[in-house]
C-alpha cells in the first residue's frame, strides 16, 4: 500500500472513530441503550482492527501512523464539539 495513502487512511479512521466514540458517550448520557450498544460494538471493532493492522503490517512506520491516527482522533473530537457548540448557539 502506498505510504501516503496509508497515512491518509489512518487519519480518516481516527477521525471517524472519534465521531463514533463521541456519539457513543452521547447515547449513554441520553440513556439510549440500543444506540449505545450498537456504537459500543462499532467502536470495539474499529479499535481491534486498528491495533491488528498496526501490529501486523506497518512495523517500519508505526510511529508516524500512530501520530496521524491520533491527529485524526483529535480533529474528530474538535469537529463534534464545534458542531454541537454551533448547533446550540443557532439551533
NORLINBEL-V70191 format. One record per residue. N is the residue number from 1. PHI is phi in whole degrees, 0 to 359 (999 if undefined). Layout:
BEGIN
N_PHI / N_PHI
END
This chain:
BEGIN
1_999 / 2_300 / 3_298 / 4_296 / 5_300 / 6_299 / 7_293 / 8_298 / 9_297 / 10_293 / 11_298 / 12_297 / 13_294 / 14_299 / 15_299 / 16_296 / 17_297 / 18_291 / 19_300 / 20_300 / 21_297 / 22_296 / 23_291 / 24_298 / 25_298 / 26_295 / 27_296 / 28_294 / 29_298 / 30_266 / 31_57 / 32_255 / 33_295 / 34_290 / 35_296 / 36_299 / 37_295 / 38_295 / 39_293 / 40_299 / 41_300 / 42_296 / 43_298 / 44_296 / 45_300 / 46_298 / 47_303 / 48_292 / 49_296 / 50_295 / 51_299 / 52_300 / 53_296 / 54_295 / 55_289 / 56_259 / 57_222 / 58_225 / 59_305 / 60_282 / 61_225 / 62_299 / 63_296 / 64_293 / 65_294 / 66_297 / 67_296 / 68_293 / 69_299 / 70_296 / 71_297 / 72_300 / 73_299 / 74_297 / 75_294 / 76_298 / 77_299 / 78_303 / 79_297 / 80_292 / 81_297 / 82_298 / 83_297 / 84_292 / 85_295 / 86_295 / 87_296 / 88_292 / 89_286 / 90_252 / 91_250
END
